Structures are given as structure tokens and as C-alpha cells.
Amino acid sequence: MPKTPIDITPEDSAVPVFLEEPTAAEITQRQTEATAQAAAKAARETVRASALAKLAALGLTEEELATLSV
């Protein structure tokens, strides 16, 4: 079933503006993608924090760690 665009053109506009509502499948896909991106970001941050902790355990100073954590 094709989407029916909704006309949301302001009265004083010369250019028509239409809004297409996403389907339930599109909404679910976007939510899944956002969740996957958030999980990937959290994983990267965890790996980075772990690496910095290992470097600190090897004797890097706070100044050296601050340089790496920028």
C-alpha cells in the first residue's frame, strides 16, 4: 500500500511541503539501527577505558594518560 503524503504547506509558502509518515517497519528499523549504534559506541568506550587502565597499570603518568584520552 503506497504512502499518502500529508500536505503541511504553510499558507504563505509558494513551495508545497509534504510529510510522509514512516511505516511501522521503518520505525522499527530505525530504532534497531539506533540501538545498534549506541551499543557499538558503548563497546568502543569500554575497550578504550580498558586500554587506558592497562596503560596506567604499566606505569604511565596521569599527564601521559590525559594526552592519550583526548
N, C-alpha and C positions, 0 to 999 in steps of 0.2 A: 504494500500500500504506500503510494508516494506521500511525502510530507506536504502539508498545505502551509505555505508561508503565511505568517501573520503580518499584516501591514501595520507598522508602527511609525509611519511617516509623520513628522510634526506638521501642523497646519501651515506654518510659514516656510516650509522647506520646498525647494524646487527639485530635489533629488529624492526619489522614493526609497524608503528604508523598510526592509522586511526581516522578520525574525523567524528562524526555523527552530522549532523545539526539538531537542535531541530525543531519540527513541530510548526506551528502557535499556536496550542492548548497548547503545552508545554511552549512556550514563554509567552502566556497569563497567564497560571497557575503560573509560576514563578514570573511574575510581580504582580499578585494578592497576592501571598504569601508575597512578599517583602513589598507591601503596607500595608498589614495587620500587619506585624511585626513592621513596622515603626509607625503605628497608636497605637499599643499596647505599644510600648516604650514611645511614647509621652503621652499616658494616664497615665502610671506609673510615669513619671516625673511630670505630673501635680498633681497627687494625693500626691506625695512626697512633692512637693513645697507647696501645700495647708496644709499638715500636719505640715511642718516646720513653716509656717506662723501662724498656730493656736498655736503651742508651744511657738512661740515668743510672741504672744498676751497674753499668760498665764504667761509670765514673765521670760522665760529662757534667760540667758545672751548670748551674741554673742559667747563666748567661748564654752558654752554648746551646742549651735546650731551647731557650727563648728564641734564638736565631733560627733554629730548625722549625719551630712551631708557628712561624709567621706564614 
